[in-house]
Amino acid sequence: MKDVIVVIGSGSIGQAIARRISAGKHVFLADLREDNANAAAKTLSEAGFEVSTAVVDVTSRESVHVLAKMAEALGAVTGLIHAAGVSPTQASPAQILRVDLYGTALVLEEFGNVIARGGAGVVIASQSGHRLPALTPEQNKALAITPADELLALPMLQPDRVTDPLNAYQISKRGNALRVMAEAVRWGKRGARVNTISPGIIVTPLAKDELSGPRGAGYRRMMELSSAGRAGTPDEVGNVGALLMGPDGAFITGSDFLMDGGVTAAYWYGELAPA
């Protein structure tokens, strides 16, 4: 059996990373929507990759557990690319916390039980996590190590505390990076690594939703006032993902890689700084 690369969320970024690390391996693509998984599988198959698909709901432990066992049955799970999520324009605060925060915690827990020695994972977080003001050490620890099934019961995540979709997204993405740092300890006991990438505005269907939504003007201003002066591409994220999941990244685990063209720098110390 071939080594298996699991891709959860079959969008542009997940595919871009998979293309760089999956030659000679079995790509196992999972998505909430079967049509999305099949479309991505067709693209990758036509590019020469061996691909199979599954449907997964990352907010269901049973669904994620079944996916992990299916992946393990295909071969040694040497790679996990978790790129599923919803944006502030697409969902309510509660749904964002459930998909982006709780769902990621479930994926890390379940795949941390099957990842092979020498394997590596990448979770796609966001620059938004870097724009959230500092949390307390107690809040950081709670987001990092609270068992997944107790996570949404944390006082800091209750509906009266998190009322805005963007704030829910920022907390979720900060939580992803903290969670990965904690999970890196457990994954390390299996001889495996895991990191997060926090991209800025990357040209994907999700970003196009944001650019055409109520926050579109703000996103365009971010790009204009950043050092790069543009949006990023999935291939650029793919290059970082390939580093983190390949032999050149063997000394990197529990880390978060911010790649946003300088937006966060401009937010804290430049022209994007809030008044």
QUIGI-V409617 format. One record per helix or strand of 2 or more residues. SS is the DSSP state (alpha for helix, beta for strand). FROM is the first residue (numbers start at 1). TO is the last residue. If there is no record, write none. Layout:
# QUIGI-V409617
SS	FROM	TO
SS	FROM	TO
This chain:
# QUIGI-V409617
beta	4	8
alpha	12	21
beta	26	31
alpha	34	46
beta	50	55
alpha	61	74
beta	77	82
alpha	93	111
beta	115	124
alpha	127	130
alpha	137	145
alpha	148	151
alpha	155	157
alpha	165	189
beta	193	199
alpha	205	211
alpha	216	225
alpha	234	245
alpha	247	249
beta	256	259
alpha	263	269
